[in-house]
Amino acid sequence: MNSSTFIATRQCSFTQDHLTLSKPNDSFSNLSSQSSVKINAKSPTIHTTSKSRLADIWREIHGLNNWENLVEPLDPLLRQEIIRYGEFVTACYKAFDLEPNSKRYLNCKYGKKSMFKEVGMADPGYKVTKYIYATAPDVSFNPMQTGSGCCGRWVGYVAVAEDEETKRLGRRDIIITFRGTITSPEWIANLMSSLTPARLDPNDPRPDVKVEAGFLSLYTSNENSTKFGLESCREQLLSEVSRLLKMYKSDEISITLAGHSMGSSLALLLAYDIAELGLNKDFYKGSCREIPIAVFSFGGPRVGNLGFKERCQELGVKVLRIVNVNDPITKLPGVFFNENFRVFQGRYDHFDKLRSCSCYAHVGVELLIDFFKMQNPSCVHDLESYIGLLKSSCPKSLKKVKRGEGIGSLMERAKGFVLGGAQSFDALQWRNAALNMVYLVQSQWI
C-alpha cells in the first residue's frame, strides 16, 4: 500500500472518527522510506484474543518483532495495552498543578503514595517510586528579568509494577511517563528547532547522531548555578532506572516509556540513552541478558535525524507511535526536510550523507487514528481524544482512502466549517481554538 491504507470509520455528530489499522508512513509524501512494519513470511503469526494471557506473549506486545501482525489489524490485547499506558500519561496532566497561588505550583498536586488514587486510577498495580523534574532553558523576553525561566517543573514520574501486577504482566514492568508542553519556557524550548549532536555517551560521542536542540536542552539542563540546584532530568532518570534495575535484578524486567507531545520526545531520548549506555544489559548469574525497551508515543514530534533513527534501531529500541493524521505536531519538526526528502537521492554520495545528518526522521512503527472536531480543531492533539477514540471505536467495515492528509488538509476542514456556517459555534471558542492551533504548529516549526 503506497498511497492508500485501510481504515475503519465511525461517524458521530460534528466528528468524523477513523481508526487506521495499518502502518502507513508520513502523510506529506507518497515516497516514504520509513517502512515501519516489515512482514516476514517466515515469522510466526500471533493471533490473540481478549482472553489471551498477557503474561504468555508480553514480549510480542512489547514490540519484540516490531509489532508484526499485531498492528494490521490492531490486536485487541495490544490495543488494551496502548490505552493502559496512555492513561498513565493522562495522570501526569491531571496531577500537574497550574494554580499560581498554590504551594505546589508547577509541581505534582499529590504525594507519590496517593497520586494514582487522586487522579482516578484507584488500583493500577504500580507504585510510584520517583517524581521527575525538567529544567527549561533560561530565556526571558524581558531584559530586566534574568533567570526567571530557569527552574524545575514536574514532567512525569517513574513507577514499577507491584507483585500481583507482575504476575499478570509476566514481568516486572518499570514505566516512565512524561506529560506534554504546558509552561511558557517549555514552549520556548520547543521553538529551539535545530539539530545538534546528542553526545550522551562520553566514550562514543557519535557526532552523526543528532537530536532536536530544545528537547535535548530539557533533558540535560540542570540548576547548577545554585548550591542545591536540581539535577538534570537525565540525571534523575538514569539514577532511578539504575536503582530499580539493581533492586529487581532477579526478576524478568521490561522498561516501558510513555509520553504525549513533548513528553514522547523525552521518552524517546531516555530510551535511546539507556540503550546507548548499555544500562539495559544485565549480567546476572554469569550470563548477559538484554532488558527490552519500548516507547509508546502519543502525538509525538520527530526527535532526531536519520542517524538517530538508525542508531535506535541498531540498539533495539522499540517505538510504537500512535498518531492522529490531523495532528500537526506529528509532522514537525522537519515539515520539508524529513525522511521523505528525495531530491538527488542516489545521485551524489555526499548528498546522501548530508541528508542522513540534516533531515529529521520519525522512529519506529506508526499506528494511525483519525479524528477531528469541528467545534474545536485544537482537539486533534489532545491526549484524552486519542485515548477516547481507541476506547470507543469498534470498526465494522473497512474503507479505502488515499493518503496525503496533513496540516493543509486540517486547515481545509476548518475553512470548510467556517464557510459552511456553524450556527452554534461561539466566536470566542473559535478564537481560542485558532490560538491553540498556532501554538501547536509554532512549538515545533522548523
N, C-alpha and C positions, 0 to 999 in steps of 0.2 A: 504494500500500500504506500504509494509515493505521495500522492496529493489528496488522498481521502482516507477516511477512517470510519469505523462503525461506532455509532453512539446510540444509547437508549434515551428516549425522550420522555419527559414528564412535563405537562403544562399545568400552570396554575395562574390565578389572577395576577396580572401585571408582572408575571415572572415566567421566564422560559428556562427551565432547568434541564440540563442534559448530564448524563453520566457516561463518560467516554471509557470504553472498555478496551483500551489499546495502549500502545507505547509510541505514539507519534512524536515527531521532533518539533523543533522550534517553528512557530507558525508564521515567521517572517519569510520563509523560503521553502520551496518545494525541493531544493537541492540540499537537503540536510545530510550531515555526516555523522550525526550523533549515534544512530543505530543502537538505541538504548537497550533493546531486548533482542538477543540473537537466539532463535530457537534451534536447538541442536537435535536432529532426529534421533541421535543415539542416547540422548538424555532421557531418563525415565519420566513419564508424565505423572504429575501428582494431582490426583483428584481428591479434594477434601470436601467434607460436608460440615454442616453446623454441629454435627455430633462428633466430629473428629477431635481427638485429644491433642491439644496444642503441644503437650509435652513430648509427643511422638515425632512431630515434624517441625519443631520450633526453628531449627536451623534453616529450613527452606523458607519459612515465613519471615525469618530474619534476613533473608537475602543471600543465602549460600550460593544459589545458582542464578543470581541476579533476577529473581522472581520469574524465571521462565515458567510458562504455562499457568501462572497464578494471576497475571495481570489481564490477560485476554482469554477468556472472560475473567472478570475480577472475582477472585476466590472469596467465598463468604468468610472464611477464617482470617484471611489477610485483611479484608475489609473491616472486620471486627477489631483487629489489632491497630489498624490505621486510626479508627475512631478513638480507641482507648488512649493511644499516645497523643492524639490531638487534644483530648480532654485534659491530659496532664499539662499541656501547654496553655490551654484556656485558664487553668488555675493560676498561672502567672499573672494574667490580666486581672482576674477577679481579686487577687490578693495585693495588687500593687496600689499603694496609697498616693493618690493625686490631690489630696486635700491640703492646700498650702498651710492651713492653720494647725494641721495635725502634727503631733510629735514624731510620727513615723513617716512624715512626708518624703516621698521618693524611695521609701523602703517598703518592706512587706508589712501588711497590717497585723499579721498574726505570728505567733511563735511557731517553731518548727513542729512541735507535737500536735498542735491544733489546726494547722493550716488547711489540711485536706478537708477536715470536718467543716471548717468555717466557710469554705468555698463550695460546699455541697457534695464533696466526694467523701462520704462517710467512712467507707472502708475499702480503699483501693488496693490494699495488700502490700503497700510500700510504706517505708518510713523515711522522712526527710532527714538527711544527715548534715547538709550544709546549705546555706544561702550564698548566692554568688552575686558579686557586685562588679560593675564595669565603670571605668573612668573615661568619660568623654573628653575630646580634645579641649584644651583651654583656649577657646576662641570667644572673643567678645566684640560686638559691634559698637560698643561704647568705649572710646579710648580712656574714659575716666574710671572704667571698671575693668580691672585686670584680675585674672584668676578666678572670677566668679563662676565660670562654667566648668571648672575642673574639680569635680567631686564625684564620689562613687554613687551610682544608682543601682538599686536592686534589679537584676535582669533575669534571675531564674534560681534554680535550686538543683541539688543532687539528691537522689533518693535511691533506696535499694529495696529489692523485694524481700518481704519477710518470709518466714519458713513455709507457711501454708501456701502462699502465692508462688513460692519457688517450686513446690511440688506440682502445682497446676501448670506452671510455665515450662517445667522441665529443666530449669537452670536458675541460677541466682542472677537476676537482671539488675544491672546498675543503669539508672536512667538519669540523664542530664537534660533539663528543659530550659528554653530561653523564650522570653517574650519578644515582641517586635518593637519598632521605634515608637516612642511616646514623647520624650522630652526634647526641647529645642537643641541642646548640644548633641543629641543623638542624630537629629536631622542634619546638623552641620557635618557630623562625621560621615553620614551617608552621601553628602554632597562632594566629599573628597574623592571624586570618581577618577582615579588613575591607578595604573598597575604598578606595583612595587615588589621586589623580591621578598618572599616570605622569610627566608633565612631563620627558620625556627630550630634547626639542628646545627649547633655551632661546629660540629665535627664534619658536617657535609652541607654547606650553605645552599647549594643548588640554585645559582642565580637565575636559571631559566624558569624556575617555578615561581610565578608571580601571582599576587592576590590584590584585591581592591584595597587601596590605602586606608580608607575610612574604617572598613571592617577590621583591618589589621590593627589600627590605632586603638579601637575599642577593646580589642582582645589583649593587647600587650601594654597599654598605658597604665601607669601606676601613680601614686601620690608621693613620690619620693622627695618632694620639696619640703615635706614636713617630717618631723622626727617619728611620729607614729602614723605615718601615712598608710593608706590602703595598698595592699599588694595588687598587682595587675589581675585582671580576670583570668588570664592564663595561669599565673602562679597559683591562684586559689584552686583552680580546677585540676591542674596536674597533681597538686599535693593531695587533694581529696580522692581523686581517682586512684592514685598510687596506694593510698592508705586502705581503701576498700578492697583493692585487688589483693593486697597483702593479707587483710583480715579474712577474706573468704577464699584463699588460695586453694583450699582442699575441695571447693565446690566447682561444679560446672558453671561458668560465668559467661554472660554476654554484656556488652556495652552498647546501650541504645541512646542516641541523641535525637532530640526532637525540638523543633523551633518553628516560629512563624515570622515571615518577613526578615527583618534584620536578625532575628533570633536564629533563623535557619542558617544564616551566614556564619554566625558564631558557632553553631553546632557543627557545621562542616569544617571550619578551621580547627576546632578541637579534635574532631575525628582524625583529620589529617595529622595533626600534631602528635596525638597519641601513637598513631601508627608509625610516623616518621621516626619518633624517638624509640620505638620498639617497646613501649610500656605494656602493650597487649601481648607480648611474648613472655610466657610464663614457664620458668624452669622449675618443674615440680616432680619430685621423686625420680630424678635423673633423666627426665625427658622434657622436651620443649613442646609446649602447646601454644597455639595462637588463638587468643580470645577474639571472637568475632565482633566487629564494629559495624553498626548500621545507623544511618541517619534517616529520619522521617521528616522531610521538609515540606512545610505548608506555605504556599505562596512565596517561595524564596527567590531572590535575585541571583544572577550569576555572581560568583565569588572570585574566580581567578581566571588565568589564561589557559590555553590548551596544554601547556606544560604542567600546570597544576592538575588539570583533569587526568592527564596520562599518569602522573605520579600517584594520584589517589587510586587509580585502577591497579597500578603495579603493587601498591601496598595492600590491596584487598579491602579498601573502604567501600562499603555498600551504601548506596544512596537511593531512596525512593522519593521522588519529587511529586507531590500532589499539587496540581496546577489547574487553576481556572483559566480557560482560554481567553477570557475577557480581562484578566488581571494584568495591568501594565507593568507591575513590579517584576513579574516573572520574565519580562522581555528585556530587562535592564540589569546592570549597565551593559553597554555594547549593543545598542539598537542596530547599528550598521556593521560594526567590526566585531563579529562573533564567529561561532563555529561554522556558520553557514556561508561565510565570506569566501567567494570562489574566484575572484578576478586573478588571472595569471597563475592559477594553481597548476603545478607540474611543469610550468614553462621555465621557471627560474628557481634554482635551488635556494638562493639567498632569500627569495621572497617567501618560500615555504617556511624557512626558519624564522623570518620576521613575523609571519602570520602566527606561528606557534607561540611566540613570545608576546605579541601585541594584541591578539584577539581574545576577547572574553569567551568562555565556554561553560556551559552547564555540565554538571557531573551527574552520572547515574541514570536510572530508569525513570521514565515520566508516566504518570497516570493523570489523564486529563478529565476534568469535570467542566461543566459549562453552566453558569448561572449569571443572571443579570436582572436587576430590579429597576424598573423604570422610575419608581418613586425615589430611589436613592442609588445613583450609579456608583458611588464610592463603596457600596457593599461588595463589589467584586473582589476586594482584598480582605474582607472581614473573615476572621478565622471561624467564628461561630456559623457563618453562612457556609463555609467549606464543610464543616462537620455536620451541620444540619442536613445538607443535601446527601451526604454519604449515609446518614442515618435513615432518611425518609425515601430515597429513590429506590423503587422496585421495578426495574425495567421489564417490560412485557413484549416490546417489539424493537426491532433494530431499524435504523435509518441511516443511509449512506449520505455523508455530507462532504463537501470539499473543504480542504484546509485553507490556511492563509489568513485567518482572522487574527487581528492584533489590536494595537491601540487605535488604529484608524477605524476598524470595524466597531469598536466600542463607542467611539465618538459619533459614528454614523447612527448607531442605535439611539444615542441620547438626542442627536439632532432630529431624528425622525419623531421622537416622542414630543419634542418641543413644537415642531411644525404641525404635528397632528393635533396638538391641543390637549392638555390634561386638565380637566375641569376641577379635579380635587387636589391639584398639586400646589403646595404652598411656595410662594416665591422665595421666602427665607430658606426653606428646605432645599430648594434648587441651588441657591447661593452657597449654602454650606456643603452640599454635595459637590458642587463645582470646585470649591476651595480644597476639599479633601482630595479630589482627583488631581488637582495641581500639585498638592503636596506629595502625593504618591509618586507622580512622574518625576517631579524635581528631585526627590530624595535619591534617585538612582541615575539621573540623566548624565550622559557622558558628553 
